[in-house]
Amino acid sequence: MEKLYVIYGSEAEAGEMVRAVMERMDIARDLAALKKENPFICIKPNLVVAQPAQWGATTDPGLVRGVIGYLREKGYDNIAIMESAWVGDSTEKAFKACGYREIAAEFSVPLVDLKKDRSVVRAVDGLEIEICARLLEVDYLINMPVLKAHCQTRLTCALKNLKGCVPDREKRRFHRLGLHKPIACLGKLLRPHLTVVDGIIGDLTYEGGGTPVRMDMVIAGRDPVMVDAYAAELIGYRAAEVEYIGLAERLGVGRAAAGEGSIVYLNRRQVAREEEPALASREVAYLCRWILEKEACSPCYAALVFALRRLKESGKLENLPPVAIGQGWKERPGVELGVGSCTRNCRRYVRGCPPRAGDIVTALQDWLQP
């Protein structure tokens, strides 16, 4: 059975986190199994806009440094970073604003702007899709999305990040086709060998950033469908609520099952989160009015913020009482409702360290039932 690997830490630890995950997964063994002397490795980050990772939209450059460092240590140096910003933005500007020019200079790794690439047509399930031709030359694809909510598909993570591998005209057509089917079909055509999710800072509501939420985590897996099913739960949705996950599973891209038995935790986050960054949005600040925090860790706090956003979308948030969260509640008399194992003294609490936002949503909705 495929596994997902989860590690917690801040952006200052990004390189060490991703290297630890790749060592645990023994990615060097996967590369050796290709039986190529120097396989061509592509790193596909998410540089949808020309904004730094703290904005919540783009892949932390420290993670990419860690990936390249691991590959170099194992003797692999035929590496390129490939990306295409969203329609209307410049990939070259994104490379610069997001810190990737420095990575290219440091490691002598080329930056490939896929907007300038030619395309080829491939068909899946009766749907023809244009793909940037350079991707078809790749021996090993490392997909590095950011864990974010999306205004149309609810989630953008492993599978949807591959949309940066098609020309701009095809991106527009994906929207005309409703996004879900073409995203699933693209996952069949360009199934990544490894997905490394930047969950250090993601976004609460929008793929372009602006409502950042600190989660302090990295998720990795070989199965992009399983990654997305888990990611959906982390931001407060069930996998069945994200249509392209089920479509991709039916196409044989992967399996959506992501129960606790399939998750390997490399550590547990026990550090109370710091003050919110200066970029903290009004939306996040609004949701925090329902939170009684005492020394909460970032992954747990972020899960609650995502869950509160889901309740707001369903029109149920205003009826919710304040929710306790954090290590400071371990030895204190509980309030009505708590989130995370540290709040077991509350009258009712959501188990987990940290719990997933999907489980929090279910628990809060049950509490609100008359």
Backbone torsions as a table, in degrees:
resi	resn	phi	psi	omega
1	MET	NA	135.5	176.8
2	GLU	-64.1	152.4	180.0
3	LYS	-122.2	156.5	167.4
4	LEU	-110.2	147.2	-177.6
5	TYR	-120.8	129.4	-175.4
6	VAL	-125.1	133.4	176.1
7	ILE	-138.1	143.9	-177.8
8	TYR	-109.3	146.8	177.9
9	GLY	165.4	171.2	-177.1
10	SER	-95.2	177.1	179.6
11	GLU	-63.0	-27.1	177.0
12	ALA	-64.9	-22.0	-179.2
13	GLU	-105.3	10.8	-170.9
14	ALA	-56.3	-48.8	-177.9
15	GLY	-61.3	-44.5	179.8
16	GLU	-65.5	-37.2	-179.7
17	MET	-62.3	-50.3	-175.1
18	VAL	-70.6	-33.7	177.4
19	ARG	-66.5	-38.9	178.2
20	ALA	-62.4	-41.0	179.2
21	VAL	-65.2	-45.0	-178.2
22	MET	-66.1	-34.6	175.1
23	GLU	-65.2	-45.1	-178.9
24	ARG	-63.4	-37.3	179.6
25	MET	-79.5	-11.9	-177.5
26	ASP	55.5	56.2	179.5
27	ILE	-63.8	-28.5	177.2
28	ALA	-59.7	-35.0	177.7
29	ARG	-65.9	-41.6	178.2
30	ASP	-60.3	-42.4	-179.4
31	LEU	-67.5	-39.7	178.3
32	ALA	-63.4	-32.1	-179.0
33	ALA	-67.7	-16.3	176.4
34	LEU	-68.2	-21.4	179.3
35	LYS	57.2	42.0	174.2
36	LYS	-123.1	139.4	-174.9
37	GLU	-61.8	-43.8	-179.6
38	ASN	-143.4	76.1	-175.1
39	PRO	-60.8	149.7	178.8
40	PHE	-83.7	116.3	-175.5
41	ILE	-109.2	128.7	177.3
42	CYS	-110.2	131.2	171.2
43	ILE	-104.4	120.1	-178.9
44	LYS	-112.5	95.1	177.4
45	PRO	-80.6	-174.7	170.6
46	ASN	-112.3	104.4	176.6
47	LEU	-122.1	55.6	-172.8
48	VAL	-61.8	-32.7	179.7
49	VAL	-135.6	163.4	179.0
50	ALA	-85.8	68.8	179.7
51	GLN	-138.8	143.4	179.2
52	PRO	-66.5	164.5	-173.9
53	ALA	-59.8	-28.2	-179.7
54	GLN	-62.7	-16.8	178.0
55	TRP	-72.5	-21.4	177.6
56	GLY	100.4	1.6	-173.3
57	ALA	-112.3	-24.9	-168.8
58	THR	-119.6	157.0	-174.5
59	THR	-71.8	129.3	-179.6
60	ASP	-58.9	124.9	-178.9
61	PRO	-62.9	-24.5	177.4
62	GLY	-62.7	-33.2	176.9
63	LEU	-67.3	-41.9	179.5
64	VAL	-66.3	-39.2	175.0
65	ARG	-58.1	-42.9	179.7
66	GLY	-63.5	-40.5	178.7
67	VAL	-63.8	-47.2	-179.5
68	ILE	-64.8	-40.0	178.3
69	GLY	-60.1	-43.0	177.6
70	TYR	-61.9	-47.8	-177.8
71	LEU	-61.5	-42.2	179.7
72	ARG	-64.0	-42.2	179.0
73	GLU	-59.9	-32.1	-178.5
74	LYS	-88.9	2.7	174.6
75	GLY	94.0	15.5	-178.9
76	TYR	-110.0	120.4	-177.2
77	ASP	-132.0	6.8	176.6
78	ASN	-90.4	76.9	-168.4
79	ILE	-125.3	141.9	172.5
80	ALA	-137.9	148.4	173.2
81	ILE	-102.9	121.7	-177.5
82	MET	-121.8	136.7	179.9
83	GLU	-161.7	160.7	173.5
84	SER	-142.0	116.3	179.1
85	ALA	-64.6	167.4	-177.8
86	TRP	-68.4	166.6	-177.0
87	VAL	-58.5	129.1	178.9
88	GLY	98.3	-11.9	177.5
89	ASP	-115.0	162.1	-176.0
90	SER	-99.9	125.7	175.7
91	THR	-63.7	-39.3	-179.9
92	GLU	-61.0	-41.5	176.9
93	LYS	-65.7	-37.5	179.1
94	ALA	-66.1	-42.4	176.3
95	PHE	-54.8	-42.3	-177.8
96	LYS	-72.8	-50.1	-175.0
97	ALA	-66.5	-29.8	-175.4
98	CYS	-92.1	1.7	175.4
99	GLY	88.5	14.7	-175.8
100	TYR	-85.8	-20.4	173.1
101	ARG	-61.6	-41.0	178.8
102	GLU	-64.7	-39.5	178.0
103	ILE	-62.4	-45.0	-179.3
104	ALA	-59.7	-41.3	179.9
105	ALA	-70.8	-39.9	-177.5
106	GLU	-64.4	-41.0	-174.1
107	PHE	-109.3	1.3	-175.9
108	SER	55.0	46.5	179.6
109	VAL	-107.2	129.6	179.8
110	PRO	-71.8	146.4	172.4
111	LEU	-103.9	121.3	-176.2
112	VAL	-107.2	116.7	175.9
113	ASP	-86.2	104.9	-175.4
114	LEU	-68.7	-13.8	174.7
115	LYS	-63.3	-22.9	-177.2
116	LYS	-96.6	1.2	-175.7
117	ASP	-86.8	154.7	171.2
118	ARG	-77.4	167.4	-178.2
119	SER	-125.7	158.1	173.9
120	VAL	-128.4	159.1	-177.6
121	VAL	-106.9	131.8	175.2
122	ARG	-131.9	150.5	-176.6
123	ALA	-117.0	139.3	175.0
124	VAL	-140.9	129.7	174.9
125	ASP	51.7	41.2	177.6
126	GLY	79.2	3.3	-179.1
127	LEU	-114.6	124.1	175.3
128	GLU	-86.8	135.2	-178.0
129	ILE	-131.7	133.9	172.6
130	GLU	-82.2	130.6	179.3
131	ILE	-124.1	142.5	174.5
132	CYS	-62.5	125.5	-168.9
133	ALA	-62.5	-31.2	-176.2
134	ARG	-60.8	-29.5	-179.0
135	LEU	-65.3	-28.4	-177.4
136	LEU	-77.0	-8.1	176.2
137	GLU	-90.4	-7.1	-172.0
138	VAL	-79.8	137.4	176.2
139	ASP	-90.1	-29.0	-175.7
140	TYR	-147.1	118.4	-175.4
141	LEU	-106.6	121.0	176.3
142	ILE	-107.3	112.5	-177.9
143	ASN	-94.8	125.9	-175.0
144	MET	-126.4	73.0	-179.4
145	PRO	-78.7	171.0	171.3
146	VAL	-106.2	141.8	178.7
147	LEU	-80.8	108.8	-174.7
148	LYS	-142.0	154.8	166.3
149	ALA	-77.5	162.1	-178.6
150	HIS	-136.0	139.0	-173.3
151	CYS	-69.5	-18.3	-179.3
152	GLN	-115.0	-42.6	-176.2
153	THR	-99.5	0.5	-178.2
154	ARG	76.7	-45.9	-179.2
155	LEU	-125.5	140.9	164.2
156	THR	-130.0	121.2	-179.0
157	CYS	-153.1	-119.5	-170.9
158	ALA	-62.1	-58.6	-173.8
159	LEU	-68.3	-43.6	-176.8
160	LYS	-71.1	-24.6	177.9
161	ASN	-62.4	-23.1	179.5
162	LEU	-69.9	-12.4	177.6
163	LYS	-61.6	-20.6	174.1
164	GLY	-72.5	1.2	-179.4
165	CYS	-103.4	13.2	177.7
166	VAL	-123.1	156.5	179.3
167	PRO	-63.8	161.0	-178.9
168	ASP	-58.6	-39.1	179.9
169	ARG	-63.4	-32.5	178.4
170	GLU	-74.7	-34.5	175.3
171	LYS	-59.1	-42.4	178.5
172	ARG	-63.2	-41.7	-179.8
173	ARG	-65.7	-35.3	175.4
174	PHE	-53.5	-42.5	-179.4
175	HIS	-67.4	-39.2	178.0
176	ARG	-64.4	-29.0	-179.7
177	LEU	-86.6	0.2	177.5
178	GLY	91.7	5.9	175.0
179	LEU	71.2	-49.2	-168.0
180	HIS	-62.5	-52.4	-178.7
181	LYS	-64.1	-47.4	179.9
182	PRO	-63.9	-32.5	176.2
183	ILE	-63.4	-45.1	179.4
184	ALA	-63.5	-43.3	-179.8
185	CYS	-66.5	-38.6	177.2
186	LEU	-62.6	-37.0	176.4
187	GLY	-62.4	-30.1	176.4
188	LYS	-72.5	-36.9	-178.4
189	LEU	-76.7	-35.9	-175.0
190	LEU	-125.8	55.8	-178.1
191	ARG	-67.5	116.8	-179.4
192	PRO	-67.4	147.6	176.5
193	HIS	-76.8	-32.8	-179.1
194	LEU	-143.1	134.3	173.1
195	THR	-116.3	126.3	176.4
196	VAL	-119.6	111.3	-174.5
197	VAL	-92.6	126.1	172.9
198	ASP	-81.4	100.0	174.6
199	GLY	-108.4	21.7	179.6
200	ILE	-70.1	-54.8	171.5
201	ILE	-133.9	118.1	176.7
202	GLY	-114.1	-162.4	-178.6
203	ASP	-129.1	141.2	-173.4
204	LEU	-72.9	-37.1	-167.5
205	THR	-133.2	-20.3	-161.8
206	TYR	-145.8	134.9	-177.1
207	GLU	-66.0	-21.1	-179.9
208	GLY	-89.3	4.4	178.8
209	GLY	81.0	-178.8	179.1
210	GLY	112.3	-19.2	173.6
211	THR	-125.4	63.8	-172.3
212	PRO	-68.4	145.7	176.2
213	VAL	-132.3	126.2	-180.0
214	ARG	-82.7	121.4	180.0
215	MET	-113.9	-22.7	176.3
216	ASP	53.8	51.3	179.5
217	MET	-148.7	155.5	172.2
218	VAL	-128.3	137.0	179.8
219	ILE	-121.5	137.8	178.3
220	ALA	-138.0	147.9	178.0
221	GLY	-167.8	161.5	177.1
222	ARG	-90.3	-18.1	-177.5
223	ASP	-106.0	108.4	-176.4
224	PRO	-67.4	-27.4	178.5
225	VAL	-70.2	-42.9	176.6
226	MET	-63.5	-39.7	176.9
227	VAL	-58.7	-47.1	-177.2
228	ASP	-68.7	-36.0	177.5
229	ALA	-62.0	-42.3	177.6
230	TYR	-67.7	-42.8	-179.2
231	ALA	-61.6	-38.7	178.2
232	ALA	-58.9	-43.8	178.8
233	GLU	-62.3	-35.4	-177.2
234	LEU	-67.5	-25.2	179.8
235	ILE	-108.1	12.7	169.1
236	GLY	101.2	12.5	177.3
237	TYR	-116.2	158.0	168.0
238	ARG	-88.6	151.6	-179.4
239	ALA	-56.3	-35.1	-178.9
240	ALA	-65.5	-18.2	179.4
241	GLU	-82.9	-8.4	177.5
242	VAL	-110.8	100.8	-167.2
243	GLU	-57.3	-40.3	-174.1
244	TYR	-68.0	-19.9	176.4
245	ILE	-64.8	-48.8	178.4
246	GLY	-65.1	-39.0	178.3
247	LEU	-62.8	-43.8	179.9
248	ALA	-64.7	-37.9	178.1
249	GLU	-63.3	-41.8	-179.5
250	ARG	-67.9	-25.6	177.1
251	LEU	-82.2	-4.0	178.6
252	GLY	84.9	17.7	179.7
253	VAL	-70.6	-32.6	-179.7
254	GLY	177.5	-169.7	-179.5
255	ARG	-118.6	137.8	-175.1
256	ALA	-81.4	-13.7	-177.4
257	ALA	-58.9	125.4	-179.8
258	ALA	-143.1	51.2	178.6
259	GLY	-72.4	172.0	-177.0
260	GLU	-59.5	-29.6	-180.0
261	GLY	-67.9	-16.1	-179.5
262	SER	-99.1	4.5	-175.2
263	ILE	-111.3	129.1	176.9
264	VAL	-107.6	117.3	178.4
265	TYR	-95.4	121.1	179.2
266	LEU	-80.8	-21.0	175.0
267	ASN	-160.4	179.0	175.0
268	ARG	-128.1	133.0	-177.9
269	ARG	-77.9	120.5	-178.7
270	GLN	-125.0	13.7	-177.2
271	VAL	-100.8	125.8	178.3
272	ALA	-62.3	139.6	-176.9
273	ARG	-66.6	156.8	178.1
274	GLU	-87.1	-177.1	176.6
275	GLU	-58.8	151.7	176.9
276	GLU	-60.8	142.7	177.3
277	PRO	-62.7	161.3	-177.1
278	ALA	-60.5	-23.8	-177.4
279	LEU	-81.0	-1.5	-178.2
280	ALA	-49.6	129.6	-172.0
281	SER	-84.2	165.8	175.6
282	ARG	-63.5	-35.4	-179.3
283	GLU	-63.1	-45.9	178.0
284	VAL	-63.5	-43.3	179.4
285	ALA	-60.4	-38.1	178.3
286	TYR	-63.3	-46.1	-178.8
287	LEU	-65.4	-30.8	-178.3
288	CYS	-67.0	-12.0	176.6
289	ARG	-63.8	-21.4	-179.7
290	TRP	-94.5	6.7	-173.9
291	ILE	-111.0	127.3	172.8
292	LEU	-103.0	91.6	-172.7
293	GLU	-95.2	136.2	170.6
294	LYS	-139.0	97.8	175.1
295	GLU	59.9	47.7	179.5
296	ALA	-79.5	145.4	171.8
297	CYS	-80.7	150.7	-175.6
298	SER	-58.6	-43.8	-179.0
299	PRO	-61.0	-39.7	-179.9
300	CYS	-69.4	-44.9	-179.7
301	TYR	-61.4	-45.0	-180.0
302	ALA	-62.2	-40.6	178.7
303	ALA	-59.1	-41.3	178.6
304	LEU	-67.3	-40.5	178.5
305	VAL	-61.2	-45.5	177.7
306	PHE	-61.9	-40.4	-179.9
307	ALA	-64.8	-41.4	178.7
308	LEU	-64.0	-36.4	176.7
309	ARG	-63.2	-40.9	178.4
310	ARG	-63.3	-39.4	177.6
311	LEU	-65.7	-37.3	177.4
312	LYS	-62.3	-42.1	179.2
313	GLU	-60.9	-33.2	-179.1
314	SER	-88.7	0.9	178.2
315	GLY	77.1	18.4	-175.5
316	LYS	-106.9	-4.7	-171.5
317	LEU	-65.9	-39.5	-173.1
318	GLU	-61.7	-22.8	-179.2
319	ASN	-89.6	0.7	-175.7
320	LEU	-87.0	134.4	173.8
321	PRO	-76.5	168.4	176.7
322	PRO	-58.5	144.8	-175.8
323	VAL	-115.0	127.5	179.7
324	ALA	-80.3	146.3	177.4
325	ILE	-158.0	141.3	173.2
326	GLY	121.3	161.0	-176.8
327	GLN	-65.4	-22.5	-179.8
328	GLY	-67.6	-11.1	179.1
329	TRP	-92.4	-1.8	-176.0
330	LYS	-58.7	-44.3	-174.9
331	GLU	-108.9	16.6	-177.5
332	ARG	-110.4	151.7	173.8
333	PRO	-59.2	135.0	-175.4
334	GLY	-77.1	157.7	170.5
335	VAL	-93.7	-163.8	-175.3
336	GLU	-64.5	-44.3	-170.7
337	LEU	-141.0	136.5	178.8
338	GLY	-133.9	162.5	179.3
339	VAL	-127.0	127.2	-180.0
340	GLY	97.1	154.3	-175.5
341	SER	-60.5	-24.7	-179.9
342	CYS	-66.9	-16.1	-176.2
343	THR	-104.2	27.4	-177.1
344	ARG	-64.2	-14.4	176.4
345	ASN	-78.6	-9.1	176.1
346	CYS	-70.5	160.9	-179.2
347	ARG	-61.2	-39.2	173.6
348	ARG	-137.3	141.4	178.7
349	TYR	-147.1	158.7	178.7
350	VAL	-96.0	120.9	-178.5
351	ARG	-69.5	159.0	174.8
352	GLY	127.7	149.8	179.6
353	CYS	-144.1	77.8	-1.1
354	PRO	-90.9	159.0	171.8
355	PRO	-74.5	158.6	174.3
356	ARG	-82.2	149.3	-179.7
357	ALA	-60.0	-34.8	178.5
358	GLY	-60.6	-40.0	177.9
359	ASP	-69.3	-35.3	178.0
360	ILE	-65.5	-43.6	178.6
361	VAL	-57.2	-48.2	-180.0
362	THR	-59.2	-44.4	-178.7
363	ALA	-65.5	-43.0	-179.1
364	LEU	-67.7	-37.5	177.1
365	GLN	-65.3	-39.6	176.1
366	ASP	-61.8	-40.8	-179.5
367	TRP	-63.5	-34.2	-176.3
368	LEU	-80.4	-9.3	179.2
369	GLN	-63.6	135.3	-179.9
370	PRO	-67.5	NA	NA
